[in-house]
Amino acid sequence: MATDAGLSSPCNNGTTDWFRNQLPVTYLLFTTRGRITRSEYAHATVLIVCTFYVLYTALYHTAGAWSTWLLYPLLYWSAWASACKRLHDLNRSGWWLLAALVPLFGPLYLAFLLFLRRGRRLDNRFGSSPLAPIDYRKNDDGIPHATEGWVINDVTQLNPITVARIERPETVEDLARIVASTQGPISVGGGRFSMGGQTASPGSLHLDLRKLNRVISFSPVEKWIRVQAGIRWCDIQRHVDPHNLSVKIMQTYANFTVGGALSVNCHGRYVGLGPVILSVRNLRVLLPDGTLINASRTENAEIFFGTIGCYAAIGIIVEAELDLVDNVVVSLVQRKLPRRDYLAFFGENIRGRPEAIFHNADMYPPEFTRVRSVTYFATSGSAPADKRLMPLRQSYPAHRYLLWSVMEAPFGAWRREHIIEPLLYLRPQVHWRNYEAGYDIMELEPASRSKNTWVLLEYFVPVGRFEEFSARMAGIFQRHRVKVLNVSVRHAMTDPGSYLAWAREEVFAFVVYYKQKTDAVERGRVAVWTRELIDAALASGGSYYLPYQPHATAEQFHRAYPDARKLFALKARLDPQFRLRNVLWDKYYSPPATTSP
Ligand SMILES: Cc1cc2nc3c(=O)[nH]c(=O)nc-3n(C[C@H](O)[C@H](O)[C@H](O)COP(=O)(O)OP(=O)(O)OC[C@H]3O[C@@H](n4cnc5c(N)ncnc54)[C@H](O)[C@@H]3O)c2cc1C
């Protein structure tokens, strides 16, 4: 039976953990970003006034009247920050507070806005409504361009692309009709968490597939689920968890759509698995001429292998049938060790053990000579009911603070390695597989991305060449002084045949999370060391991941993906007008001369 995943309750297991989901005080008082309701604003005001009164009295009587001046910056900042968020709830900028300067009418009108005017339940340019149930973070619906069209950007905010218009089909028939009844370039977006313009092309018709999000059929007994492509992993988790089942392969975070995840051929931290294609039974694909076609390893195999991992080069995934596995309780085992010992450690303790479910090894910057192996093993023990699905929060101020302090504060990396992580890992961690696969990208979101942004990169090398690539990678980071937060190593088995397979044999994936400035000079610098890393991966017999910034030269792209030419030949046949586009294909694909639009 079909169910609309997008309309159910949020992915937090309906927990009544009221306090956990409330706004943390730091968010309420100190940031100007986001939205708060009338009642939250009233509570914040009472809190500010009472705290000020208590602190003022205490300071006055203990340190003297002069010391109370210290409190005023805090008072004004918290009053300003909470009022800004309240105005955002009314879709007004914080600058409206300047209305207080207009005698009499200004303060009265502001008081009306801040305390009495109700915010709308709809998303606005300042974020989602605080009255809406908490959900996994989503990207915007596109921002109107100053003159014409819409700006599509991704989570890094580095790749604004102006498309001509946006359509949001809710049924496969709608989508097929749009494609068949239009001409010209089309770009396809899912969650829009890829980081290099893979979801847009200038002047294209952008198809936002997030409303194509239904579960079509589900067999708990045979352990498979058939879904529309715009559904997110968190929606599937919510659907299958009551049957004690889990998604077999997905990314670490649950915000992504199935269509986007299949299109990049994602992987997670699973042991003995690898690219998501290993869990796909079959697909239904819409071709650029409006034809719908079924594809699997045995039926229309070239469409199957030219679609998964191929970034909407030849068609749009509308449905996918995916394997499920049993949901199990997992328990954390971690250990720090020298990098040179990791390969042997992995071979002896992790590889080939069916009870090892999730594994990654974090390399510590700036030396990258020590790793912490983090493995979740299936256990026969039990886990509390509130550890079935990840509880969500409005914001993650503690994560944000840690991110900032590790990168920016003195001795941040040292404190992370020697104090913060050892303390965090003291606590036993036992929870369900779905919980461990349910992280929200919001926890990585910095306060602002205007001057600096956080970006991912990823490289794959054959298992035996772990040490060789690690040393090359560390040298490049050190030489270019790259601000790396973490390199997370994962393991993947061989891809069965995607035309853009990144795992042509058993590999380790090196997932790099780093910080960069957003200006043009820094972008140029990043392109230089990124290309060096790609060369290093190629020299170690490996490859690099395509959903991130497309800095690779055409020559590097073709060396990393030798079957791209087969894909391009298929594209020329199925998409002769070069309708399906995005930044990748605009950069690396040249349509045959006679068929260009
Ligand atoms: C914080 C973060 C963590 C990440 N962690 C991981 C990880 O652990 N493992 C991993 O493998 N990747 C990871 N990624 C990368 C992520 O898997 C990709 O960016 C993925 O594409 C995101 O899915 P999406 O729905 O946002 O896709 P989008 O970014 O919307 O789309 C990606 C590509 O898929 C195409 N596409 C989207 N929908 C369809 C469709 N229905 N049919 C055909 N093509 C389609 C788009 O045109 C685009 O080319 C991470 C990214 C971020 C930002």
The ligand as an SDF file (V2000), in Angstrom:
LIG
                    3D

 53 58  0  0  0  0  0  0  0  0999 V2000
   27.5690   16.1340    5.4700 C   0  0  0  0  0  0  0  0  0  0  0  0
   27.6230   15.1490    4.3500 C   0  0  0  0  0  0  0  0  0  0  0  0
   27.9560   13.8480    4.6270 C   0  0  0  0  0  0  0  0  0  0  0  0
   28.0490   12.9140    3.5870 C   0  0  0  0  0  0  0  0  0  0  0  0
   28.3590   11.6340    3.8930 N   0  0  0  0  0  0  0  0  0  0  0  0
   28.4440   10.7320    2.9110 C   0  0  0  0  0  0  0  0  0  0  0  0
   28.7160    9.3610    3.1980 C   0  0  0  0  0  0  0  0  0  0  0  0
   28.8530    8.9570    4.3490 O   0  0  0  0  0  0  0  0  0  0  0  0
   28.8120    8.4990    2.1510 N   0  0  0  0  0  0  0  0  0  0  0  0
   28.6260    8.9130    0.8640 C   0  0  0  0  0  0  0  0  0  0  0  0
   28.7180    8.0750   -0.0400 O   0  0  0  0  0  0  0  0  0  0  0  0
   28.3370   10.1780    0.5790 N   0  0  0  0  0  0  0  0  0  0  0  0
   28.2370   11.0890    1.5630 C   0  0  0  0  0  0  0  0  0  0  0  0
   27.9200   12.3780    1.2540 N   0  0  0  0  0  0  0  0  0  0  0  0
   27.6590   12.7290   -0.1500 C   0  0  0  0  0  0  0  0  0  0  0  0
   26.2180   12.3970   -0.4660 C   0  0  0  0  0  0  0  0  0  0  0  0
   26.0620   11.0170   -0.5100 O   0  0  0  0  0  0  0  0  0  0  0  0
   25.8270   12.9390   -1.8290 C   0  0  0  0  0  0  0  0  0  0  0  0
   25.9960   14.3160   -1.8240 O   0  0  0  0  0  0  0  0  0  0  0  0
   24.3910   12.5760   -2.2080 C   0  0  0  0  0  0  0  0  0  0  0  0
   24.1890   12.9070   -3.5360 O   0  0  0  0  0  0  0  0  0  0  0  0
   23.4000   13.3110   -1.4010 C   0  0  0  0  0  0  0  0  0  0  0  0
   22.0790   12.9450   -1.7600 O   0  0  0  0  0  0  0  0  0  0  0  0
   21.0700   14.0610   -2.2200 P   0  0  0  0  0  0  0  0  0  0  0  0
   19.7030   13.5160   -2.1280 O   0  0  0  0  0  0  0  0  0  0  0  0
   21.3440   15.3120   -1.4850 O   0  0  0  0  0  0  0  0  0  0  0  0
   21.4940   14.1870   -3.7520 O   0  0  0  0  0  0  0  0  0  0  0  0
   21.6310   15.5220   -4.6290 P   0  0  0  0  0  0  0  0  0  0  0  0
   22.7960   16.2940   -4.1560 O   0  0  0  0  0  0  0  0  0  0  0  0
   20.3460   16.2150   -4.7200 O   0  0  0  0  0  0  0  0  0  0  0  0
   21.9590   14.8870   -6.0480 O   0  0  0  0  0  0  0  0  0  0  0  0
   23.1740   14.2470   -6.3010 C   0  0  0  0  0  0  0  0  0  0  0  0
   23.2090   13.8140   -7.7620 C   0  0  0  0  0  0  0  0  0  0  0  0
   22.1610   12.8940   -7.9690 O   0  0  0  0  0  0  0  0  0  0  0  0
   21.3130   13.3310   -9.0190 C   0  0  0  0  0  0  0  0  0  0  0  0
   19.9700   12.9050   -8.6880 N   0  0  0  0  0  0  0  0  0  0  0  0
   19.2200   13.2650   -7.6340 C   0  0  0  0  0  0  0  0  0  0  0  0
   18.0370   12.6230   -7.6770 N   0  0  0  0  0  0  0  0  0  0  0  0
   18.0620   11.8410   -8.7750 C   0  0  0  0  0  0  0  0  0  0  0  0
   17.1350   10.9570   -9.3600 C   0  0  0  0  0  0  0  0  0  0  0  0
   15.9480   10.7250   -8.8340 N   0  0  0  0  0  0  0  0  0  0  0  0
   17.4870   10.3270  -10.5130 N   0  0  0  0  0  0  0  0  0  0  0  0
   18.6870   10.5340  -11.0880 C   0  0  0  0  0  0  0  0  0  0  0  0
   19.6010   11.3730  -10.5660 N   0  0  0  0  0  0  0  0  0  0  0  0
   19.2930   12.0190   -9.4160 C   0  0  0  0  0  0  0  0  0  0  0  0
   21.4940   14.8230   -9.0910 C   0  0  0  0  0  0  0  0  0  0  0  0
   21.2080   15.3080  -10.3830 O   0  0  0  0  0  0  0  0  0  0  0  0
   22.9590   14.9610   -8.7370 C   0  0  0  0  0  0  0  0  0  0  0  0
   23.7540   14.7820   -9.8680 O   0  0  0  0  0  0  0  0  0  0  0  0
   27.8090   13.3150    2.2490 C   0  0  0  0  0  0  0  0  0  0  0  0
   27.4500   14.6430    1.9790 C   0  0  0  0  0  0  0  0  0  0  0  0
   27.3530   15.5500    3.0100 C   0  0  0  0  0  0  0  0  0  0  0  0
   26.9520   16.9500    2.7030 C   0  0  0  0  0  0  0  0  0  0  0  0
  1  2  1  0
  2  3  1  0
  2 52  2  0
  3  4  2  0
  4  5  1  0
  4 50  1  0
  5  6  2  0
  6  7  1  0
  6 13  1  0
  7  8  2  0
  7  9  1  0
  9 10  1  0
 10 11  2  0
 10 12  1  0
 12 13  2  0
 13 14  1  0
 14 15  1  0
 14 50  1  0
 15 16  1  0
 16 17  1  0
 16 18  1  0
 18 19  1  0
 18 20  1  0
 20 21  1  0
 20 22  1  0
 22 23  1  0
 23 24  1  0
 24 25  2  0
 24 26  1  0
 24 27  1  0
 27 28  1  0
 28 29  2  0
 28 30  1  0
 28 31  1  0
 31 32  1  0
 32 33  1  0
 33 34  1  0
 33 48  1  0
 34 35  1  0
 35 36  1  0
 35 46  1  0
 36 37  1  0
 36 45  1  0
 37 38  2  0
 38 39  1  0
 39 40  1  0
 39 45  2  0
 40 41  1  0
 40 42  2  0
 42 43  1  0
 43 44  2  0
 44 45  1  0
 46 47  1  0
 46 48  1  0
 48 49  1  0
 50 51  2  0
 51 52  1  0
 52 53  1  0
M  END
$$$$
